Amino acid sequence: MTEKNLYNAALSRAMAICSRREYCVYDIQSKLQSWGISDQDNEKIIKALIKENFINEKRFTEAFVRDKFRYNRWGKVKIKAHLKLKKIPADIITSSLNSIDNELYIKTLKELLTIHRRSVKANNQYDLKGKLFRYGLSKGFESELLYDLLNRI
């Protein structure tokens, strides 16, 4: 297969993949590298996908934040860490995280802690709060918010 044919095939395949679901630039670059596409062609394909609006970092980030919060019930800390791994710019991450409704965010955290509290076995109140606090941290919620909620419970 010639270099031009390989480029066109990779571009078509990348367009097909991006039309099915949201991807960020980092994900598509990784896929192109795994297909054996040269760095120069990789850049051309990424530019073409961005130009044709197959890839949009802001749109990807908003969908990622919405889905991880709604379905996986992740906190902002965990979502932000995963987006940083995908090399999303900090300003896009911040604006997308700010789109989460604060009341819904706190309500979700309360629900998670209440559900987890039923299954936690603790010797005393201090031990219970520590276990719930660690659980909240593992879900990616902020420590200050966890302190406030656990002290009210």
Residue frames as qw, qx, qy, qz and C-alpha x, y, z in Angstrom:
[[0.000, 0.890, 0.456, 0.000, 0.00, 0.00, 0.00],
 [0.413, 0.487, -0.034, 0.769, 1.41, 3.37, -0.96],
 [0.229, -0.152, -0.451, 0.849, 1.94, 6.19, 1.51],
 [0.299, -0.065, -0.141, -0.942, -0.96, 8.21, 0.02],
 [0.629, -0.248, -0.624, -0.393, -3.34, 5.24, 0.16],
 [0.507, -0.237, -0.692, 0.456, -2.34, 4.52, 3.77],
 [0.017, -0.065, -0.244, 0.968, -3.01, 8.16, 4.68],
 [0.471, -0.122, -0.321, -0.812, -6.44, 8.16, 3.00],
 [0.644, -0.247, -0.717, -0.103, -7.41, 4.83, 4.58],
 [0.379, -0.209, -0.605, 0.669, -6.36, 6.04, 8.03],
 [0.154, 0.001, 0.066, -0.986, -8.25, 9.33, 7.57],
 [0.581, -0.193, -0.497, -0.615, -11.41, 7.51, 6.49],
 [0.620, -0.249, -0.723, 0.172, -11.14, 5.05, 9.38],
 [0.227, -0.138, -0.460, 0.847, -10.55, 7.87, 11.88],
 [0.331, -0.095, -0.140, -0.928, -13.56, 9.78, 10.52],
 [0.648, -0.246, -0.632, -0.346, -15.73, 6.68, 10.88],
 [0.519, -0.236, -0.673, 0.471, -14.57, 6.14, 14.47],
 [0.079, -0.098, -0.281, 0.951, -15.10, 9.79, 15.42],
 [0.411, -0.190, -0.353, -0.819, -18.58, 9.84, 13.91],
 [0.613, -0.316, -0.717, -0.098, -19.74, 7.11, 16.33],
 [0.568, -0.729, -0.324, 0.204, -18.72, 8.73, 19.61],
 [0.014, -0.977, 0.179, -0.114, -16.70, 11.59, 21.07],
 [0.863, -0.050, -0.091, 0.494, -12.91, 11.34, 21.08],
 [0.192, -0.925, 0.141, 0.297, -10.19, 13.75, 22.11],
 [0.456, 0.779, -0.426, -0.058, -7.04, 14.48, 20.13],
 [0.243, -0.550, 0.786, -0.142, -4.92, 12.31, 22.44],
 [0.753, 0.078, 0.617, -0.216, -7.14, 9.24, 21.90],
 [0.759, 0.638, 0.070, -0.106, -7.06, 9.57, 18.11],
 [0.203, 0.792, -0.575, 0.024, -3.29, 10.18, 18.09],
 [0.478, -0.355, 0.788, -0.156, -2.84, 6.98, 20.10],
 [0.810, 0.332, 0.453, -0.168, -5.02, 5.04, 17.66],
 [0.585, 0.785, -0.187, -0.075, -3.15, 6.42, 14.64],
 [0.045, -0.692, 0.717, -0.070, 0.20, 5.49, 16.18],
 [0.634, -0.123, 0.745, -0.165, -1.04, 1.97, 16.90],
 [0.788, 0.543, 0.261, -0.129, -2.03, 1.70, 13.21],
 [0.716, -0.098, 0.338, 0.603, 1.55, 2.55, 12.21],
 [0.312, 0.888, 0.233, 0.245, 0.85, 6.02, 10.80],
 [0.562, 0.195, -0.168, 0.786, 3.87, 8.32, 10.59],
 [0.229, -0.537, -0.403, 0.705, 4.03, 11.37, 12.85],
 [0.016, 0.171, -0.289, -0.942, 3.74, 13.73, 9.90],
 [0.319, -0.282, -0.719, -0.550, 0.60, 12.01, 8.58],
 [0.332, -0.484, -0.730, 0.349, -0.71, 11.77, 12.13],
 [0.088, -0.411, -0.189, 0.887, -0.62, 15.57, 12.43],
 [0.194, 0.021, -0.500, -0.844, -2.29, 16.04, 9.03],
 [0.355, -0.376, -0.827, -0.222, -5.09, 13.64, 9.95],
 [0.261, -0.513, -0.586, 0.570, -5.66, 15.34, 13.32],
 [0.016, 0.298, -0.060, -0.953, -5.82, 18.76, 11.65],
 [0.285, -0.124, -0.668, -0.676, -8.29, 17.46, 9.06],
 [0.358, -0.452, -0.815, 0.059, -10.49, 15.91, 11.77],
 [0.171, -0.490, -0.391, 0.760, -10.49, 19.14, 13.77],
 [0.090, 0.164, -0.317, -0.930, -11.22, 21.22, 10.66],
 [0.400, -0.208, -0.708, -0.544, -14.18, 18.99, 9.74],
 [0.483, -0.396, 0.304, -0.719, -15.35, 19.07, 13.40],
 [0.820, -0.078, -0.561, -0.083, -15.00, 15.33, 13.92],
 [0.614, -0.239, -0.493, 0.568, -12.85, 16.14, 16.95],
 [0.125, -0.757, -0.009, -0.641, -13.73, 18.95, 19.33],
 [0.380, 0.102, -0.708, 0.587, -11.94, 19.02, 22.69],
 [0.291, -0.124, 0.337, -0.887, -14.60, 21.16, 24.38],
 [0.773, -0.046, -0.252, -0.581, -17.45, 18.95, 23.19],
 [0.708, 0.071, -0.689, 0.139, -15.53, 15.83, 24.27],
 [0.184, 0.140, -0.636, 0.736, -14.78, 17.28, 27.70],
 [0.496, -0.128, 0.161, -0.844, -18.38, 18.32, 28.33],
 [0.843, -0.021, -0.397, -0.362, -19.64, 14.85, 27.39],
 [0.587, 0.141, -0.707, 0.370, -16.94, 13.17, 29.51],
 [0.057, -0.164, 0.529, -0.831, -17.74, 15.28, 32.57],
 [0.654, -0.092, -0.014, -0.751, -21.49, 14.80, 32.19],
 [0.845, 0.034, -0.493, -0.204, -21.25, 11.02, 31.72],
 [0.506, 0.139, -0.705, 0.476, -18.69, 10.32, 34.44],
 [0.194, -0.146, 0.466, -0.851, -20.64, 12.38, 36.96],
 [0.700, -0.033, -0.046, -0.712, -24.09, 11.10, 36.03],
 [0.908, 0.065, -0.353, -0.218, -23.39, 7.40, 35.44],
 [0.697, 0.143, -0.569, 0.412, -20.16, 6.61, 37.30],
 [0.487, -0.848, -0.188, -0.093, -20.86, 9.14, 40.08],
 [0.689, 0.053, -0.165, 0.704, -17.32, 10.46, 40.06],
 [0.235, -0.858, -0.184, 0.418, -16.32, 13.65, 41.83],
 [0.346, 0.933, -0.092, -0.040, -14.61, 16.62, 40.21],
 [0.326, -0.719, 0.595, 0.153, -11.13, 15.60, 41.41],
 [0.653, -0.025, 0.736, 0.175, -11.24, 12.20, 39.70],
 [0.586, 0.728, 0.353, 0.039, -12.79, 13.59, 36.52],
 [0.099, 0.955, -0.255, -0.110, -10.14, 16.32, 36.34],
 [0.465, -0.521, 0.688, 0.197, -7.32, 13.78, 36.81],
 [0.681, 0.255, 0.665, 0.171, -8.62, 11.59, 33.99],
 [0.446, 0.877, 0.177, 0.016, -8.98, 14.57, 31.67],
 [0.137, -0.868, 0.443, 0.180, -5.42, 15.69, 32.45],
 [0.626, -0.196, 0.719, 0.227, -4.22, 12.21, 31.44],
 [0.593, 0.562, 0.539, 0.206, -5.88, 12.83, 28.08],
 [0.407, -0.105, 0.162, 0.893, -3.93, 16.10, 27.77],
 [0.033, 0.808, 0.512, 0.289, -7.01, 18.33, 27.71],
 [0.215, 0.447, -0.174, 0.851, -6.20, 22.05, 28.30],
 [0.198, -0.243, -0.696, 0.646, -6.85, 23.25, 31.86],
 [0.257, 0.141, 0.078, -0.953, -9.23, 26.06, 30.85],
 [0.575, -0.055, -0.587, -0.568, -11.52, 23.61, 29.02],
 [0.458, -0.187, -0.836, 0.239, -11.48, 21.24, 32.01],
 [0.052, -0.190, -0.492, 0.848, -12.36, 24.06, 34.41],
 [0.410, 0.079, -0.137, -0.898, -15.25, 25.38, 32.32],
 [0.605, -0.091, -0.707, -0.355, -16.68, 21.88, 31.86],
 [0.384, -0.198, -0.790, 0.434, -16.42, 21.05, 35.57],
 [0.104, 0.132, 0.303, -0.938, -18.18, 24.32, 36.41],
 [0.481, -0.085, -0.470, -0.735, -21.17, 23.13, 34.39],
 [0.431, -0.259, -0.855, 0.124, -21.99, 20.58, 37.12],
 [0.413, -0.690, -0.177, -0.567, -24.85, 21.85, 39.28],
 [0.074, 0.414, -0.687, 0.592, -23.59, 22.30, 42.87],
 [0.666, -0.186, 0.346, -0.634, -26.85, 21.22, 44.49],
 [0.941, 0.185, -0.184, -0.214, -26.92, 18.03, 42.42],
 [0.509, 0.490, -0.627, 0.329, -23.23, 17.46, 43.17],
 [0.202, -0.351, 0.659, -0.634, -23.76, 17.63, 46.94],
 [0.823, -0.020, 0.168, -0.543, -26.96, 15.56, 46.69],
 [0.847, 0.322, -0.420, -0.048, -25.07, 12.86, 44.76],
 [0.284, 0.429, -0.714, 0.476, -22.31, 12.78, 47.35],
 [0.497, -0.249, 0.495, -0.667, -24.85, 12.48, 50.18],
 [0.914, 0.117, -0.060, -0.385, -26.56, 9.59, 48.39],
 [0.693, 0.402, -0.577, 0.160, -23.25, 7.80, 47.81],
 [0.040, 0.385, -0.703, 0.596, -22.23, 8.17, 51.46],
 [0.677, -0.138, 0.328, -0.644, -25.66, 7.07, 52.71],
 [0.922, 0.207, -0.236, -0.226, -25.65, 3.96, 50.53],
 [0.572, 0.408, -0.632, 0.327, -22.07, 3.10, 51.46],
 [0.265, -0.448, 0.545, -0.658, -22.78, 3.71, 55.15],
 [0.880, -0.116, 0.057, -0.456, -25.21, 0.78, 55.19],
 [0.943, 0.193, -0.261, 0.077, -22.50, -1.68, 54.19],
 [0.299, 0.599, -0.536, 0.515, -19.67, -0.29, 56.33],
 [0.786, -0.492, -0.361, 0.095, -18.83, -2.07, 59.56],
 [0.232, 0.617, -0.355, 0.663, -17.16, 0.23, 62.07],
 [0.502, -0.243, -0.691, 0.461, -16.30, -0.04, 65.77],
 [0.155, -0.630, -0.394, 0.651, -17.09, 3.58, 66.56],
 [0.319, 0.896, 0.252, -0.182, -18.15, 6.90, 65.01],
 [0.127, -0.790, 0.445, 0.402, -14.55, 7.96, 64.36],
 [0.418, -0.132, 0.837, 0.326, -13.82, 4.74, 62.45],
 [0.449, 0.624, 0.640, -0.003, -17.05, 5.11, 60.45],
 [0.185, 0.937, -0.001, -0.297, -16.23, 8.68, 59.43],
 [0.248, -0.600, 0.640, 0.411, -12.72, 7.62, 58.37],
 [0.454, 0.137, 0.842, 0.258, -14.06, 4.84, 56.16],
 [0.366, 0.798, 0.475, -0.066, -16.71, 7.07, 54.61],
 [0.017, -0.889, 0.224, 0.399, -14.11, 9.80, 54.08],
 [0.324, -0.364, 0.762, 0.426, -11.75, 7.41, 52.26],
 [0.451, 0.445, 0.762, 0.134, -14.64, 6.14, 50.15],
 [0.241, 0.916, 0.229, -0.225, -15.56, 9.70, 49.15],
 [0.133, -0.747, 0.482, 0.438, -11.95, 10.43, 48.25],
 [0.426, -0.069, 0.837, 0.338, -11.77, 7.28, 46.12],
 [0.399, 0.672, 0.621, 0.061, -14.83, 8.48, 44.19],
 [0.430, 0.320, 0.215, 0.817, -13.02, 11.77, 43.52],
 [0.202, -0.892, -0.330, -0.234, -14.84, 14.21, 45.77],
 [0.203, 0.673, -0.324, 0.633, -13.09, 17.13, 47.44],
 [0.482, -0.129, -0.716, 0.488, -11.82, 16.60, 50.98],
 [0.088, -0.039, 0.296, -0.950, -13.30, 19.90, 52.27],
 [0.614, -0.122, -0.298, -0.721, -16.75, 18.92, 51.05],
 [0.704, -0.126, -0.699, 0.016, -16.41, 15.48, 52.62],
 [0.266, -0.017, -0.606, 0.749, -15.33, 16.98, 55.97],
 [0.325, -0.073, 0.102, -0.937, -18.34, 19.29, 56.00],
 [0.717, -0.114, -0.432, -0.536, -20.84, 16.57, 55.12],
 [0.668, -0.084, -0.712, 0.201, -19.42, 13.98, 57.50],
 [0.140, 0.026, -0.538, 0.831, -19.36, 16.44, 60.39],
 [0.486, -0.090, -0.012, -0.869, -23.06, 17.18, 59.82],
 [0.725, -0.087, -0.618, -0.291, -24.00, 13.49, 59.78]]
